[in-house]
């Protein structure tokens, strides 16, 4: 066994953890500063500024909200001219949890699932503190 490669794998896993934490902190700082600037710009009537060879500008992108839940939205869309955007889906994580539950302790998937839903396996090396 190559302990140096295992040691390097631990180092890389630790680095990924640190970088993800730094990324989360950076995103939070970015979002807080952006909110502050949007408030200031609104007060000052600004929509853009040029700084250090870049243009910063206010951007507004509409998105859908579902005040009465997605189920109500699905029904409204199906009943109107936009039924084509409604799709029945299966959440992969939820399906994976079900497959794990059904196959634990040697269990099997229902026969009707053969060729439609199967069991995949992904191997990795876990790391935990000793």
SVG drawing of the C-alpha trace seen along z (x, -y; Angstrom):
<svg xmlns="http://www.w3.org/2000/svg" viewBox="-58 -60 63 71">
<polyline fill="none" stroke="black" stroke-width="0.4" points="0.0,0.0 1.3,-3.5 0.9,-5.5 2.2,-8.6 -0.7,-8.6 -3.2,-8.0 -1.6,-10.9 -1.9,-13.1 -5.6,-12.1 -6.2,-13.3 -4.4,-16.6 -6.6,-17.1 -9.8,-16.3 -8.8,-18.8 -8.0,-21.4 -11.4,-20.9 -13.1,-21.3 -11.2,-24.5 -11.8,-25.9 -15.6,-25.2 -15.7,-27.0 -13.8,-29.9 -16.1,-29.9 -19.2,-30.0 -17.7,-32.9 -16.8,-34.8 -20.3,-34.3 -21.9,-35.5 -19.7,-38.6 -20.5,-39.2 -24.2,-38.9 -24.2,-41.3 -22.1,-43.9 -24.3,-43.6 -27.4,-44.2 -25.8,-47.2 -24.8,-48.7 -28.2,-48.1 -29.7,-50.1 -27.2,-52.9 -27.6,-53.1 -31.4,-53.2 -31.1,-56.1 -28.7,-57.9 -30.5,-57.1 -27.6,-55.2 -28.0,-52.4 -24.4,-51.9 -20.8,-53.0 -17.5,-52.4 -14.6,-51.4 -11.2,-49.9 -12.1,-49.2 -15.4,-47.5 -19.0,-48.6 -21.1,-47.6 -24.8,-47.8 -28.2,-47.0 -29.6,-43.9 -33.2,-42.6 -34.1,-39.1 -37.6,-38.0 -38.2,-34.5 -41.2,-32.4 -42.5,-32.1 -45.1,-29.7 -47.1,-31.3 -49.6,-28.5 -47.1,-25.7 -45.8,-24.0 -48.8,-21.7 -51.2,-24.7 -48.8,-26.0 -48.7,-22.7 -52.5,-22.6 -52.8,-26.1 -50.2,-25.5 -51.8,-22.2 -55.2,-23.8 -53.9,-26.6 -51.7,-27.1 -48.5,-26.1 -49.0,-22.4 -46.0,-21.6 -43.6,-22.9 -45.0,-20.7 -43.0,-17.5 -43.3,-14.6 -39.9,-14.0 -38.2,-11.8 -35.6,-13.3 -32.4,-11.3 -31.4,-11.7 -34.8,-10.5 -34.8,-7.5 -31.2,-6.7 -32.3,-6.7 -35.2,-4.4 -32.9,-2.0 -30.5,-2.0 -33.4,-1.3 -34.8,1.6 -31.4,3.3 -30.0,3.0 -29.4,6.3 -29.6,8.2 -33.0,6.9 -34.0,6.7 -35.7,4.2 -39.3,5.0 -39.4,7.2 -41.4,4.6 -38.4,2.2 -36.0,4.5 -34.4,2.6 -36.0,-0.6 -34.6,-1.3 -31.4,0.4 -28.6,0.2 -25.4,-1.6 -22.4,-1.7 -19.8,-4.4 -16.7,-3.7 -14.6,-6.3 -12.3,-6.4 -13.9,-7.9 -11.8,-9.9 -12.6,-10.5 -10.6,-11.5 -9.0,-8.5"/>
</svg>
